[in-house]
Amino acid sequence: MIYQYGYKKNKGEKMIQYNAYDQDNIPRVWGRGNNDKQAIQQCELALKEYLNKRPWYKNKTYKIKKH
């Protein structure tokens, strides 16, 4: 077992990654997990932390897409 970002992962098993893109189609944050639900939750959490540090970006829209 390999531990990556707090999740157990078997050797050779791929992690799923989601990115949050802003309105200019620039990826700002990402999240990884063993399944889609975990990856989306990690991406949403990363986006919240990103916006707390940079409040001037809160007026932009973001889309979460699979990488």
C-alpha positions in Angstrom: 0.0 0.0 0.0 1.1 3.5 -0.8 -0.3 6.5 1.1 -0.8 9.5 -1.1 -2.7 12.6 0.1 -4.2 10.7 3.0 -5.7 7.9 0.9 -4.6 4.2 0.6 -3.5 3.3 -2.9 -2.5 -0.1 -4.2 0.6 -0.2 -6.3 -0.3 0.3 -10.0 -3.7 1.8 -9.1 -4.3 5.2 -10.6 -5.6 8.1 -8.6 -8.4 10.2 -10.1 -7.7 13.9 -10.4 -10.1 16.8 -10.9 -9.0 20.4 -11.6 -10.9 23.7 -10.9 -10.7 26.0 -14.0 -11.5 29.7 -13.8 -13.4 31.6 -16.4 -10.2 32.1 -18.5 -9.8 28.3 -18.6 -6.7 28.3 -16.4 -6.5 25.5 -13.9 -6.1 27.0 -10.4 -6.4 24.0 -8.0 -6.7 20.2 -8.1 -7.8 17.3 -6.0 -7.1 13.6 -6.1 -8.8 10.6 -4.7 -9.5 6.9 -5.1 -12.9 7.6 -6.7 -14.7 10.5 -8.3 -16.5 11.6 -5.1 -13.2 11.8 -3.1 -11.4 13.7 -5.9 -14.2 16.2 -6.2 -14.4 16.8 -2.5 -10.6 17.4 -2.4 -10.8 19.8 -5.3 -13.7 21.7 -3.7 -11.7 21.9 -0.4 -8.6 23.2 -2.3 -10.7 25.8 -4.1 -12.2 27.1 -0.8 -8.7 27.4 0.7 -7.4 29.1 -2.5 -10.2 31.7 -2.4 -9.7 32.3 1.3 -6.1 33.3 0.6 -7.0 35.3 -2.5 -10.3 37.1 -1.8 -10.0 39.2 -5.0 -10.6 36.0 -7.1 -14.0 35.3 -5.4 -15.9 37.2 -8.1 -14.8 34.7 -10.8 -16.6 31.6 -11.8 -15.0 28.1 -11.5 -15.7 24.8 -13.2 -14.5 21.5 -11.8 -13.5 19.0 -14.6 -11.8 15.6 -14.7 -8.2 15.8 -15.7 
